[in-house]
Amino acid sequence: MSEFNDIFDELIDDEVEDDTQYFEDDEEEAEDEGPAEIRTAVMSKGNMIALITLRMTDSGGQIVRYDPREALPSARRYEDGEEAARWFRRSLSTSLKNGWNVVYEGEPLIG
């Protein structure tokens, strides 16, 4: 083995332990929140693509935005799902005023 591979193996543990605990935790968390409504908007401006997603449950809502001009996506939680939906619509409206085009708005597509 080369020295590069030895260093890589030390930095990244490629041995898989029992990872089922990660999936079980995620499923339990999703079950606690109840059914969720998810809306996604894909927007374009020039050669940039942005994404905004709304997730509403009985216990509240969350908006996640990916702006290509920012280093990391941003997320904001709301205690009221309807308030999150209002801010989602307001954010789309503001984006349109700022020159973005909505390419897709609806439920997330799979496949």
Gaussian input, Z-matrix of N, CA and C with variables (Angstrom, degrees):
# hf/3-21g

backbone

0 1
 N
 C     1     B1
 C     2     B2     1     A1
 N     3     B3     2     A2     1     D1
 C     4     B4     3     A3     2     D2
 C     5     B5     4     A4     3     D3
 N     6     B6     5     A5     4     D4
 C     7     B7     6     A6     5     D5
 C     8     B8     7     A7     6     D6
 N     9     B9     8     A8     7     D7
 C    10    B10     9     A9     8     D8
 C    11    B11    10    A10     9     D9
 N    12    B12    11    A11    10    D10
 C    13    B13    12    A12    11    D11
 C    14    B14    13    A13    12    D12
 N    15    B15    14    A14    13    D13
 C    16    B16    15    A15    14    D14
 C    17    B17    16    A16    15    D15
 N    18    B18    17    A17    16    D16
 C    19    B19    18    A18    17    D17
 C    20    B20    19    A19    18    D18
 N    21    B21    20    A20    19    D19
 C    22    B22    21    A21    20    D20
 C    23    B23    22    A22    21    D21
 N    24    B24    23    A23    22    D22
 C    25    B25    24    A24    23    D23
 C    26    B26    25    A25    24    D24
 N    27    B27    26    A26    25    D25
 C    28    B28    27    A27    26    D26
 C    29    B29    28    A28    27    D27
 N    30    B30    29    A29    28    D28
 C    31    B31    30    A30    29    D29
 C    32    B32    31    A31    30    D30
 N    33    B33    32    A32    31    D31
 C    34    B34    33    A33    32    D32
 C    35    B35    34    A34    33    D33
 N    36    B36    35    A35    34    D34
 C    37    B37    36    A36    35    D35
 C    38    B38    37    A37    36    D36
 N    39    B39    38    A38    37    D37
 C    40    B40    39    A39    38    D38
 C    41    B41    40    A40    39    D39
 N    42    B42    41    A41    40    D40
 C    43    B43    42    A42    41    D41
 C    44    B44    43    A43    42    D42
 N    45    B45    44    A44    43    D43
 C    46    B46    45    A45    44    D44
 C    47    B47    46    A46    45    D45
 N    48    B48    47    A47    46    D46
 C    49    B49    48    A48    47    D47
 C    50    B50    49    A49    48    D48
 N    51    B51    50    A50    49    D49
 C    52    B52    51    A51    50    D50
 C    53    B53    52    A52    51    D51
 N    54    B54    53    A53    52    D52
 C    55    B55    54    A54    53    D53
 C    56    B56    55    A55    54    D54
 N    57    B57    56    A56    55    D55
 C    58    B58    57    A57    56    D56
 C    59    B59    58    A58    57    D57
 N    60    B60    59    A59    58    D58
 C    61    B61    60    A60    59    D59
 C    62    B62    61    A61    60    D60
 N    63    B63    62    A62    61    D61
 C    64    B64    63    A63    62    D62
 C    65    B65    64    A64    63    D63
 N    66    B66    65    A65    64    D64
 C    67    B67    66    A66    65    D65
 C    68    B68    67    A67    66    D66
 N    69    B69    68    A68    67    D67
 C    70    B70    69    A69    68    D68
 C    71    B71    70    A70    69    D69
 N    72    B72    71    A71    70    D70
 C    73    B73    72    A72    71    D71
 C    74    B74    73    A73    72    D72
 N    75    B75    74    A74    73    D73
 C    76    B76    75    A75    74    D74
 C    77    B77    76    A76    75    D75
 N    78    B78    77    A77    76    D76
 C    79    B79    78    A78    77    D77
 C    80    B80    79    A79    78    D78
 N    81    B81    80    A80    79    D79
 C    82    B82    81    A81    80    D80
 C    83    B83    82    A82    81    D81
 N    84    B84    83    A83    82    D82
 C    85    B85    84    A84    83    D83
 C    86    B86    85    A85    84    D84
 N    87    B87    86    A86    85    D85
 C    88    B88    87    A87    86    D86
 C    89    B89    88    A88    87    D87
 N    90    B90    89    A89    88    D88
 C    91    B91    90    A90    89    D89
 C    92    B92    91    A91    90    D90
 N    93    B93    92    A92    91    D91
 C    94    B94    93    A93    92    D92
 C    95    B95    94    A94    93    D93
 N    96    B96    95    A95    94    D94
 C    97    B97    96    A96    95    D95
 C    98    B98    97    A97    96    D96
 N    99    B99    98    A98    97    D97
 C   100   B100    99    A99    98    D98
 C   101   B101   100   A100    99    D99
 N   102   B102   101   A101   100   D100
 C   103   B103   102   A102   101   D101
 C   104   B104   103   A103   102   D102
 N   105   B105   104   A104   103   D103
 C   106   B106   105   A105   104   D104
 C   107   B107   106   A106   105   D105
 N   108   B108   107   A107   106   D106
 C   109   B109   108   A108   107   D107
 C   110   B110   109   A109   108   D108
 N   111   B111   110   A110   109   D109
 C   112   B112   111   A111   110   D110
 C   113   B113   112   A112   111   D111
 N   114   B114   113   A113   112   D112
 C   115   B115   114   A114   113   D113
 C   116   B116   115   A115   114   D114
 N   117   B117   116   A116   115   D115
 C   118   B118   117   A117   116   D116
 C   119   B119   118   A118   117   D117
 N   120   B120   119   A119   118   D118
 C   121   B121   120   A120   119   D119
 C   122   B122   121   A121   120   D120
 N   123   B123   122   A122   121   D121
 C   124   B124   123   A123   122   D122
 C   125   B125   124   A124   123   D123
 N   126   B126   125   A125   124   D124
 C   127   B127   126   A126   125   D125
 C   128   B128   127   A127   126   D126
 N   129   B129   128   A128   127   D127
 C   130   B130   129   A129   128   D128
 C   131   B131   130   A130   129   D129
 N   132   B132   131   A131   130   D130
 C   133   B133   132   A132   131   D131
 C   134   B134   133   A133   132   D132
 N   135   B135   134   A134   133   D133
 C   136   B136   135   A135   134   D134
 C   137   B137   136   A136   135   D135
 N   138   B138   137   A137   136   D136
 C   139   B139   138   A138   137   D137
 C   140   B140   139   A139   138   D138
 N   141   B141   140   A140   139   D139
 C   142   B142   141   A141   140   D140
 C   143   B143   142   A142   141   D141
 N   144   B144   143   A143   142   D142
 C   145   B145   144   A144   143   D143
 C   146   B146   145   A145   144   D144
 N   147   B147   146   A146   145   D145
 C   148   B148   147   A147   146   D146
 C   149   B149   148   A148   147   D147
 N   150   B150   149   A149   148   D148
 C   151   B151   150   A150   149   D149
 C   152   B152   151   A151   150   D150
 N   153   B153   152   A152   151   D151
 C   154   B154   153   A153   152   D152
 C   155   B155   154   A154   153   D153
 N   156   B156   155   A155   154   D154
 C   157   B157   156   A156   155   D155
 C   158   B158   157   A157   156   D156
 N   159   B159   158   A158   157   D157
 C   160   B160   159   A159   158   D158
 C   161   B161   160   A160   159   D159
 N   162   B162   161   A161   160   D160
 C   163   B163   162   A162   161   D161
 C   164   B164   163   A163   162   D162
 N   165   B165   164   A164   163   D163
 C   166   B166   165   A165   164   D164
 C   167   B167   166   A166   165   D165
 N   168   B168   167   A167   166   D166
 C   169   B169   168   A168   167   D167
 C   170   B170   169   A169   168   D168
 N   171   B171   170   A170   169   D169
 C   172   B172   171   A171   170   D170
 C   173   B173   172   A172   171   D171
 N   174   B174   173   A173   172   D172
 C   175   B175   174   A174   173   D173
 C   176   B176   175   A175   174   D174
 N   177   B177   176   A176   175   D175
 C   178   B178   177   A177   176   D176
 C   179   B179   178   A178   177   D177
 N   180   B180   179   A179   178   D178
 C   181   B181   180   A180   179   D179
 C   182   B182   181   A181   180   D180
 N   183   B183   182   A182   181   D181
 C   184   B184   183   A183   182   D182
 C   185   B185   184   A184   183   D183
 N   186   B186   185   A185   184   D184
 C   187   B187   186   A186   185   D185
 C   188   B188   187   A187   186   D186
 N   189   B189   188   A188   187   D187
 C   190   B190   189   A189   188   D188
 C   191   B191   190   A190   189   D189
 N   192   B192   191   A191   190   D190
 C   193   B193   192   A192   191   D191
 C   194   B194   193   A193   192   D192
 N   195   B195   194   A194   193   D193
 C   196   B196   195   A195   194   D194
 C   197   B197   196   A196   195   D195
 N   198   B198   197   A197   196   D196
 C   199   B199   198   A198   197   D197
 C   200   B200   199   A199   198   D198
 N   201   B201   200   A200   199   D199
 C   202   B202   201   A201   200   D200
 C   203   B203   202   A202   201   D201
 N   204   B204   203   A203   202   D202
 C   205   B205   204   A204   203   D203
 C   206   B206   205   A205   204   D204
 N   207   B207   206   A206   205   D205
 C   208   B208   207   A207   206   D206
 C   209   B209   208   A208   207   D207
 N   210   B210   209   A209   208   D208
 C   211   B211   210   A210   209   D209
 C   212   B212   211   A211   210   D210
 N   213   B213   212   A212   211   D211
 C   214   B214   213   A213   212   D212
 C   215   B215   214   A214   213   D213
 N   216   B216   215   A215   214   D214
 C   217   B217   216   A216   215   D215
 C   218   B218   217   A217   216   D216
 N   219   B219   218   A218   217   D217
 C   220   B220   219   A219   218   D218
 C   221   B221   220   A220   219   D219
 N   222   B222   221   A221   220   D220
 C   223   B223   222   A222   221   D221
 C   224   B224   223   A223   222   D222
 N   225   B225   224   A224   223   D223
 C   226   B226   225   A225   224   D224
 C   227   B227   226   A226   225   D225
 N   228   B228   227   A227   226   D226
 C   229   B229   228   A228   227   D227
 C   230   B230   229   A229   228   D228
 N   231   B231   230   A230   229   D229
 C   232   B232   231   A231   230   D230
 C   233   B233   232   A232   231   D231
 N   234   B234   233   A233   232   D232
 C   235   B235   234   A234   233   D233
 C   236   B236   235   A235   234   D234
 N   237   B237   236   A236   235   D235
 C   238   B238   237   A237   236   D236
 C   239   B239   238   A238   237   D237
 N   240   B240   239   A239   238   D238
 C   241   B241   240   A240   239   D239
 C   242   B242   241   A241   240   D240
 N   243   B243   242   A242   241   D241
 C   244   B244   243   A243   242   D242
 C   245   B245   244   A244   243   D243
 N   246   B246   245   A245   244   D244
 C   247   B247   246   A246   245   D245
 C   248   B248   247   A247   246   D246
 N   249   B249   248   A248   247   D247
 C   250   B250   249   A249   248   D248
 C   251   B251   250   A250   249   D249
 N   252   B252   251   A251   250   D250
 C   253   B253   252   A252   251   D251
 C   254   B254   253   A253   252   D252
 N   255   B255   254   A254   253   D253
 C   256   B256   255   A255   254   D254
 C   257   B257   256   A256   255   D255
 N   258   B258   257   A257   256   D256
 C   259   B259   258   A258   257   D257
 C   260   B260   259   A259   258   D258
 N   261   B261   260   A260   259   D259
 C   262   B262   261   A261   260   D260
 C   263   B263   262   A262   261   D261
 N   264   B264   263   A263   262   D262
 C   265   B265   264   A264   263   D263
 C   266   B266   265   A265   264   D264
 N   267   B267   266   A266   265   D265
 C   268   B268   267   A267   266   D266
 C   269   B269   268   A268   267   D267
 N   270   B270   269   A269   268   D268
 C   271   B271   270   A270   269   D269
 C   272   B272   271   A271   270   D270
 N   273   B273   272   A272   271   D271
 C   274   B274   273   A273   272   D272
 C   275   B275   274   A274   273   D273
 N   276   B276   275   A275   274   D274
 C   277   B277   276   A276   275   D275
 C   278   B278   277   A277   276   D276
 N   279   B279   278   A278   277   D277
 C   280   B280   279   A279   278   D278
 C   281   B281   280   A280   279   D279
 N   282   B282   281   A281   280   D280
 C   283   B283   282   A282   281   D281
 C   284   B284   283   A283   282   D282
 N   285   B285   284   A284   283   D283
 C   286   B286   285   A285   284   D284
 C   287   B287   286   A286   285   D285
 N   288   B288   287   A287   286   D286
 C   289   B289   288   A288   287   D287
 C   290   B290   289   A289   288   D288
 N   291   B291   290   A290   289   D289
 C   292   B292   291   A291   290   D290
 C   293   B293   292   A292   291   D291
 N   294   B294   293   A293   292   D292
 C   295   B295   294   A294   293   D293
 C   296   B296   295   A295   294   D294
 N   297   B297   296   A296   295   D295
 C   298   B298   297   A297   296   D296
 C   299   B299   298   A298   297   D297
 N   300   B300   299   A299   298   D298
 C   301   B301   300   A300   299   D299
 C   302   B302   301   A301   300   D300
 N   303   B303   302   A302   301   D301
 C   304   B304   303   A303   302   D302
 C   305   B305   304   A304   303   D303
 N   306   B306   305   A305   304   D304
 C   307   B307   306   A306   305   D305
 C   308   B308   307   A307   306   D306
 N   309   B309   308   A308   307   D307
 C   310   B310   309   A309   308   D308
 C   311   B311   310   A310   309   D309
 N   312   B312   311   A311   310   D310
 C   313   B313   312   A312   311   D311
 C   314   B314   313   A313   312   D312
 N   315   B315   314   A314   313   D313
 C   316   B316   315   A315   314   D314
 C   317   B317   316   A316   315   D315
 N   318   B318   317   A317   316   D316
 C   319   B319   318   A318   317   D317
 C   320   B320   319   A319   318   D318
 N   321   B321   320   A320   319   D319
 C   322   B322   321   A321   320   D320
 C   323   B323   322   A322   321   D321
 N   324   B324   323   A323   322   D322
 C   325   B325   324   A324   323   D323
 C   326   B326   325   A325   324   D324
 N   327   B327   326   A326   325   D325
 C   328   B328   327   A327   326   D326
 C   329   B329   328   A328   327   D327
 N   330   B330   329   A329   328   D328
 C   331   B331   330   A330   329   D329
 C   332   B332   331   A331   330   D330

   B1=1.4454
   B2=1.5197
   B3=1.3093
   B4=1.4522
   B5=1.5287
   B6=1.3117
   B7=1.4571
   B8=1.5227
   B9=1.3378
   B10=1.4642
   B11=1.5249
   B12=1.3259
   B13=1.4578
   B14=1.5155
   B15=1.3339
   B16=1.4574
   B17=1.5290
   B18=1.3222
   B19=1.4573
   B20=1.5219
   B21=1.3399
   B22=1.4583
   B23=1.5270
   B24=1.3426
   B25=1.4560
   B26=1.5237
   B27=1.3323
   B28=1.4584
   B29=1.5288
   B30=1.3362
   B31=1.4574
   B32=1.5185
   B33=1.3144
   B34=1.4540
   B35=1.5168
   B36=1.3125
   B37=1.4568
   B38=1.5234
   B39=1.3286
   B40=1.4583
   B41=1.5200
   B42=1.3193
   B43=1.4492
   B44=1.5221
   B45=1.3187
   B46=1.4531
   B47=1.5162
   B48=1.3118
   B49=1.4490
   B50=1.5121
   B51=1.2950
   B52=1.4556
   B53=1.5194
   B54=1.3458
   B55=1.4575
   B56=1.5244
   B57=1.3243
   B58=1.4579
   B59=1.5208
   B60=1.3358
   B61=1.4598
   B62=1.5234
   B63=1.3316
   B64=1.4578
   B65=1.5116
   B66=1.3179
   B67=1.4478
   B68=1.5233
   B69=1.3187
   B70=1.4526
   B71=1.5149
   B72=1.3294
   B73=1.4641
   B74=1.5168
   B75=1.3265
   B76=1.4568
   B77=1.5228
   B78=1.3362
   B79=1.4504
   B80=1.5205
   B81=1.3424
   B82=1.4538
   B83=1.5150
   B84=1.3276
   B85=1.4603
   B86=1.5215
   B87=1.3226
   B88=1.4579
   B89=1.5243
   B90=1.3409
   B91=1.4584
   B92=1.5213
   B93=1.3188
   B94=1.4569
   B95=1.5239
   B96=1.3101
   B97=1.4536
   B98=1.5213
   B99=1.2975
   B100=1.4549
   B101=1.5184
   B102=1.3388
   B103=1.4669
   B104=1.5289
   B105=1.3062
   B106=1.4670
   B107=1.5209
   B108=1.3162
   B109=1.4612
   B110=1.5192
   B111=1.3066
   B112=1.4599
   B113=1.5168
   B114=1.3231
   B115=1.4635
   B116=1.5148
   B117=1.3091
   B118=1.4570
   B119=1.5188
   B120=1.3212
   B121=1.4581
   B122=1.5195
   B123=1.3224
   B124=1.4620
   B125=1.5256
   B126=1.3294
   B127=1.4653
   B128=1.5197
   B129=1.3294
   B130=1.4677
   B131=1.5169
   B132=1.3217
   B133=1.4628
   B134=1.5205
   B135=1.3312
   B136=1.4665
   B137=1.5173
   B138=1.3204
   B139=1.4717
   B140=1.5275
   B141=1.3359
   B142=1.4684
   B143=1.5234
   B144=1.3165
   B145=1.4616
   B146=1.5227
   B147=1.3267
   B148=1.4556
   B149=1.5255
   B150=1.3226
   B151=1.4578
   B152=1.5224
   B153=1.3124
   B154=1.4579
   B155=1.5214
   B156=1.3326
   B157=1.4534
   B158=1.5186
   B159=1.3097
   B160=1.4535
   B161=1.5174
   B162=1.3173
   B163=1.4632
   B164=1.5152
   B165=1.3375
   B166=1.4617
   B167=1.5202
   B168=1.3316
   B169=1.4590
   B170=1.5233
   B171=1.3269
   B172=1.4613
   B173=1.5248
   B174=1.3309
   B175=1.4730
   B176=1.5248
   B177=1.3409
   B178=1.4587
   B179=1.5087
   B180=1.3226
   B181=1.4538
   B182=1.5084
   B183=1.3142
   B184=1.4609
   B185=1.5191
   B186=1.3305
   B187=1.4579
   B188=1.5233
   B189=1.3167
   B190=1.4648
   B191=1.5224
   B192=1.3245
   B193=1.4606
   B194=1.5110
   B195=1.3193
   B196=1.4633
   B197=1.5237
   B198=1.3177
   B199=1.4627
   B200=1.5227
   B201=1.3310
   B202=1.4652
   B203=1.5298
   B204=1.3156
   B205=1.4689
   B206=1.5224
   B207=1.3342
   B208=1.4634
   B209=1.5264
   B210=1.3300
   B211=1.4643
   B212=1.5274
   B213=1.3398
   B214=1.4572
   B215=1.5253
   B216=1.3283
   B217=1.4662
   B218=1.5341
   B219=1.3233
   B220=1.4591
   B221=1.5183
   B222=1.3231
   B223=1.4589
   B224=1.5182
   B225=1.3223
   B226=1.4571
   B227=1.5182
   B228=1.3250
   B229=1.4589
   B230=1.5193
   B231=1.3285
   B232=1.4605
   B233=1.5198
   B234=1.3248
   B235=1.4630
   B236=1.5190
   B237=1.3254
   B238=1.4575
   B239=1.5318
   B240=1.3206
   B241=1.4609
   B242=1.5191
   B243=1.3332
   B244=1.4693
   B245=1.5255
   B246=1.3276
   B247=1.4654
   B248=1.5282
   B249=1.3326
   B250=1.4722
   B251=1.5254
   B252=1.3440
   B253=1.4683
   B254=1.5268
   B255=1.3418
   B256=1.4733
   B257=1.5249
   B258=1.3360
   B259=1.4615
   B260=1.5268
   B261=1.3207
   B262=1.4621
   B263=1.5307
   B264=1.3389
   B265=1.4675
   B266=1.5330
   B267=1.3173
   B268=1.4682
   B269=1.5300
   B270=1.3232
   B271=1.4620
   B272=1.5288
   B273=1.3329
   B274=1.4691
   B275=1.5187
   B276=1.3237
   B277=1.4599
   B278=1.5281
   B279=1.3187
   B280=1.4628
   B281=1.5218
   B282=1.3281
   B283=1.4655
   B284=1.5226
   B285=1.3390
   B286=1.4663
   B287=1.5215
   B288=1.3258
   B289=1.4704
   B290=1.5260
   B291=1.3340
   B292=1.4665
   B293=1.5281
   B294=1.3381
   B295=1.4592
   B296=1.5103
   B297=1.3306
   B298=1.4605
   B299=1.5260
   B300=1.3299
   B301=1.4637
   B302=1.5179
   B303=1.3162
   B304=1.4576
   B305=1.5230
   B306=1.3230
   B307=1.4625
   B308=1.5165
   B309=1.3347
   B310=1.4592
   B311=1.5109
   B312=1.3354
   B313=1.4559
   B314=1.5122
   B315=1.3288
   B316=1.4462
   B317=1.5086
   B318=1.3342
   B319=1.4554
   B320=1.5187
   B321=1.3329
   B322=1.4656
   B323=1.5255
   B324=1.3056
   B325=1.4654
   B326=1.5192
   B327=1.3047
   B328=1.4577
   B329=1.5237
   B330=1.3329
   B331=1.4618
   B332=1.4728
   A1=110.44
   A2=115.62
   A3=118.50
   A4=110.11
   A5=114.69
   A6=120.10
   A7=110.49
   A8=116.68
   A9=120.83
   A10=110.73
   A11=117.37
   A12=120.84
   A13=111.89
   A14=117.60
   A15=120.61
   A16=110.35
   A17=116.92
   A18=120.88
   A19=109.87
   A20=116.09
   A21=120.56
   A22=110.31
   A23=117.47
   A24=121.01
   A25=111.69
   A26=117.21
   A27=119.87
   A28=111.05
   A29=117.23
   A30=120.51
   A31=112.62
   A32=116.95
   A33=121.90
   A34=107.88
   A35=115.79
   A36=120.28
   A37=107.84
   A38=116.02
   A39=119.10
   A40=112.82
   A41=117.69
   A42=120.01
   A43=108.28
   A44=116.05
   A45=121.11
   A46=109.11
   A47=114.42
   A48=119.52
   A49=107.27
   A50=117.22
   A51=120.83
   A52=108.96
   A53=117.11
   A54=120.76
   A55=112.77
   A56=117.45
   A57=119.06
   A58=111.50
   A59=118.01
   A60=119.60
   A61=111.47
   A62=118.26
   A63=120.78
   A64=111.02
   A65=116.71
   A66=120.34
   A67=111.01
   A68=117.75
   A69=120.84
   A70=110.85
   A71=117.89
   A72=121.33
   A73=110.68
   A74=117.09
   A75=120.74
   A76=111.21
   A77=117.23
   A78=120.93
   A79=111.06
   A80=117.04
   A81=120.52
   A82=110.75
   A83=117.27
   A84=121.62
   A85=110.24
   A86=117.74
   A87=121.40
   A88=111.01
   A89=117.52
   A90=120.74
   A91=111.07
   A92=117.86
   A93=121.76
   A94=111.90
   A95=117.60
   A96=121.47
   A97=112.45
   A98=118.58
   A99=120.70
   A100=111.15
   A101=116.19
   A102=119.61
   A103=110.97
   A104=114.63
   A105=120.05
   A106=110.17
   A107=114.63
   A108=121.49
   A109=106.44
   A110=116.71
   A111=121.26
   A112=109.28
   A113=115.74
   A114=123.29
   A115=107.72
   A116=116.31
   A117=121.47
   A118=109.10
   A119=115.67
   A120=120.98
   A121=108.37
   A122=115.29
   A123=122.04
   A124=105.97
   A125=115.42
   A126=120.28
   A127=110.11
   A128=115.45
   A129=119.99
   A130=109.88
   A131=114.18
   A132=121.64
   A133=106.30
   A134=116.29
   A135=119.36
   A136=109.36
   A137=116.63
   A138=120.33
   A139=111.31
   A140=117.44
   A141=121.79
   A142=110.37
   A143=115.40
   A144=122.66
   A145=107.41
   A146=116.83
   A147=122.95
   A148=108.73
   A149=115.62
   A150=121.51
   A151=108.65
   A152=116.66
   A153=121.70
   A154=107.30
   A155=116.08
   A156=121.63
   A157=110.07
   A158=115.88
   A159=123.42
   A160=108.31
   A161=116.27
   A162=121.55
   A163=107.20
   A164=115.92
   A165=120.99
   A166=109.92
   A167=115.51
   A168=122.41
   A169=108.10
   A170=115.95
   A171=120.14
   A172=111.38
   A173=116.51
   A174=119.85
   A175=113.39
   A176=118.84
   A177=120.33
   A178=112.13
   A179=115.59
   A180=120.44
   A181=111.54
   A182=114.90
   A183=121.03
   A184=108.64
   A185=115.35
   A186=121.45
   A187=107.59
   A188=115.91
   A189=121.56
   A190=107.23
   A191=116.13
   A192=121.51
   A193=110.07
   A194=114.76
   A195=120.59
   A196=107.20
   A197=115.07
   A198=122.86
   A199=106.61
   A200=118.98
   A201=120.37
   A202=113.17
   A203=117.83
   A204=120.52
   A205=112.18
   A206=116.99
   A207=122.27
   A208=109.55
   A209=116.33
   A210=120.87
   A211=112.33
   A212=117.19
   A213=121.42
   A214=110.47
   A215=117.02
   A216=119.63
   A217=109.69
   A218=116.73
   A219=120.01
   A220=108.81
   A221=115.83
   A222=121.30
   A223=109.15
   A224=115.31
   A225=120.39
   A226=108.66
   A227=115.74
   A228=121.72
   A229=110.35
   A230=115.01
   A231=122.75
   A232=108.12
   A233=116.36
   A234=120.06
   A235=111.30
   A236=116.83
   A237=122.70
   A238=109.41
   A239=116.43
   A240=120.63
   A241=112.88
   A242=117.36
   A243=120.50
   A244=111.09
   A245=116.71
   A246=119.99
   A247=110.21
   A248=116.71
   A249=120.89
   A250=110.01
   A251=117.15
   A252=121.18
   A253=110.83
   A254=117.20
   A255=119.99
   A256=111.09
   A257=117.00
   A258=120.47
   A259=111.10
   A260=117.54
   A261=121.54
   A262=109.47
   A263=116.59
   A264=120.77
   A265=111.03
   A266=115.98
   A267=119.95
   A268=110.89
   A269=116.40
   A270=120.73
   A271=110.77
   A272=117.58
   A273=120.76
   A274=110.49
   A275=116.89
   A276=121.23
   A277=111.33
   A278=116.46
   A279=121.17
   A280=110.88
   A281=116.70
   A282=120.50
   A283=110.81
   A284=116.81
   A285=120.31
   A286=110.92
   A287=117.19
   A288=121.17
   A289=111.44
   A290=116.18
   A291=121.12
   A292=113.09
   A293=117.65
   A294=120.55
   A295=116.69
   A296=118.31
   A297=120.60
   A298=109.22
   A299=116.68
   A300=123.42
   A301=108.34
   A302=117.36
   A303=121.12
   A304=107.66
   A305=116.24
   A306=122.66
   A307=110.26
   A308=116.40
   A309=121.94
   A310=108.80
   A311=116.76
   A312=122.11
   A313=107.63
   A314=116.98
   A315=121.48
   A316=110.71
   A317=115.42
   A318=120.43
   A319=109.03
   A320=117.34
   A321=119.18
   A322=111.11
   A323=115.75
   A324=121.33
   A325=109.58
   A326=116.24
   A327=120.97
   A328=107.05
   A329=115.05
   A330=118.51
   A331=114.92
   D1=145.21
   D2=-179.79
   D3=-80.64
   D4=164.80
   D5=179.63
   D6=-63.21
   D7=-37.03
   D8=178.78
   D9=-59.42
   D10=-46.27
   D11=-179.99
   D12=-65.10
   D13=-35.81
   D14=177.94
   D15=-63.60
   D16=-44.07
   D17=179.01
   D18=-64.95
   D19=-42.19
   D20=179.77
   D21=-60.94
   D22=-43.60
   D23=-179.91
   D24=-63.27
   D25=-33.29
   D26=178.47
   D27=-71.30
   D28=-37.55
   D29=-178.10
   D30=-75.67
   D31=-37.82
   D32=-176.39
   D33=-117.67
   D34=115.77
   D35=178.72
   D36=-79.93
   D37=106.96
   D38=-176.38
   D39=-91.00
   D40=1.78
   D41=176.35
   D42=-81.90
   D43=126.84
   D44=-177.09
   D45=-90.97
   D46=121.66
   D47=173.15
   D48=-92.49
   D49=-171.32
   D50=-179.90
   D51=-69.27
   D52=102.19
   D53=-176.81
   D54=-95.44
   D55=8.22
   D56=-179.56
   D57=-65.48
   D58=-25.41
   D59=179.98
   D60=-61.27
   D61=-33.74
   D62=-179.66
   D63=-66.57
   D64=-42.79
   D65=-179.13
   D66=-70.24
   D67=-38.79
   D68=179.57
   D69=-63.30
   D70=-42.35
   D71=179.49
   D72=-61.30
   D73=-43.21
   D74=-179.89
   D75=-63.38
   D76=-40.97
   D77=-179.73
   D78=-66.49
   D79=-40.97
   D80=179.04
   D81=-63.46
   D82=-42.27
   D83=179.88
   D84=-62.81
   D85=-41.99
   D86=179.99
   D87=-66.51
   D88=-36.47
   D89=179.56
   D90=-67.58
   D91=-35.68
   D92=-179.10
   D93=-63.77
   D94=-33.63
   D95=-175.41
   D96=-83.04
   D97=-12.68
   D98=-179.52
   D99=81.40
   D100=-170.94
   D101=-178.69
   D102=-66.82
   D103=145.39
   D104=-177.83
   D105=-121.34
   D106=145.01
   D107=171.81
   D108=-105.82
   D109=128.69
   D110=-177.44
   D111=-122.55
   D112=130.42
   D113=175.81
   D114=-123.57
   D115=139.66
   D116=179.68
   D117=-130.72
   D118=139.26
   D119=174.41
   D120=-125.79
   D121=128.52
   D122=175.32
   D123=-107.98
   D124=127.83
   D125=-176.85
   D126=-124.93
   D127=153.30
   D128=177.77
   D129=-132.74
   D130=150.25
   D131=176.18
   D132=-154.95
   D133=114.50
   D134=-175.33
   D135=62.66
   D136=-123.37
   D137=178.40
   D138=-105.47
   D139=20.56
   D140=179.63
   D141=-106.18
   D142=149.61
   D143=174.39
   D144=-126.81
   D145=132.23
   D146=178.53
   D147=-122.69
   D148=159.88
   D149=-177.14
   D150=-137.90
   D151=137.38
   D152=172.55
   D153=-134.95
   D154=133.67
   D155=-176.53
   D156=-129.30
   D157=138.37
   D158=176.44
   D159=-115.33
   D160=131.52
   D161=175.20
   D162=-126.56
   D163=118.21
   D164=-179.51
   D165=-116.57
   D166=135.09
   D167=173.62
   D168=-130.58
   D169=178.88
   D170=177.26
   D171=-64.09
   D172=-26.09
   D173=-176.29
   D174=-95.18
   D175=4.03
   D176=177.78
   D177=144.75
   D178=-158.85
   D179=-178.71
   D180=-149.12
   D181=166.67
   D182=179.32
   D183=-146.51
   D184=138.24
   D185=175.13
   D186=-117.20
   D187=129.96
   D188=176.56
   D189=-119.60
   D190=131.14
   D191=-179.84
   D192=-122.05
   D193=134.92
   D194=171.69
   D195=-116.70
   D196=114.32
   D197=177.90
   D198=-112.70
   D199=122.80
   D200=-176.27
   D201=-62.80
   D202=-15.21
   D203=179.34
   D204=-84.87
   D205=-10.38
   D206=179.40
   D207=-102.99
   D208=151.06
   D209=-178.60
   D210=-70.85
   D211=-36.80
   D212=-177.19
   D213=-130.78
   D214=153.12
   D215=173.96
   D216=-65.31
   D217=157.02
   D218=176.43
   D219=-117.41
   D220=148.28
   D221=-179.66
   D222=-135.00
   D223=146.96
   D224=176.92
   D225=-141.48
   D226=132.06
   D227=179.06
   D228=-99.87
   D229=147.33
   D230=178.40
   D231=-128.42
   D232=141.10
   D233=178.16
   D234=-73.25
   D235=-26.45
   D236=-179.43
   D237=-111.26
   D238=123.71
   D239=-179.56
   D240=-64.10
   D241=-35.24
   D242=179.04
   D243=-66.50
   D244=-36.39
   D245=176.28
   D246=-64.25
   D247=-41.02
   D248=177.25
   D249=-61.53
   D250=-41.09
   D251=179.34
   D252=-63.91
   D253=-40.07
   D254=177.40
   D255=-61.75
   D256=-44.02
   D257=-179.69
   D258=-68.20
   D259=-32.58
   D260=176.52
   D261=-62.79
   D262=-49.35
   D263=178.96
   D264=-63.63
   D265=-39.93
   D266=179.53
   D267=-64.65
   D268=-40.53
   D269=178.82
   D270=-64.34
   D271=-40.66
   D272=176.86
   D273=-63.27
   D274=-43.73
   D275=179.49
   D276=-61.21
   D277=-44.52
   D278=178.49
   D279=-63.13
   D280=-40.20
   D281=179.16
   D282=-62.68
   D283=-41.18
   D284=178.00
   D285=-62.66
   D286=-41.44
   D287=178.30
   D288=-64.38
   D289=-28.95
   D290=-179.20
   D291=-88.91
   D292=11.05
   D293=173.87
   D294=95.85
   D295=4.19
   D296=176.71
   D297=-80.20
   D298=149.06
   D299=174.34
   D300=-109.93
   D301=133.17
   D302=177.90
   D303=-82.94
   D304=115.10
   D305=179.31
   D306=-83.64
   D307=-39.49
   D308=-179.73
   D309=-150.55
   D310=139.42
   D311=173.42
   D312=-144.93
   D313=118.62
   D314=-178.85
   D315=165.93
   D316=-159.01
   D317=177.51
   D318=-69.74
   D319=147.64
   D320=178.78
   D321=-59.56
   D322=139.29
   D323=178.50
   D324=-88.27
   D325=142.54
   D326=179.01
   D327=-116.84
   D328=127.41
   D329=175.83
   D330=106.57

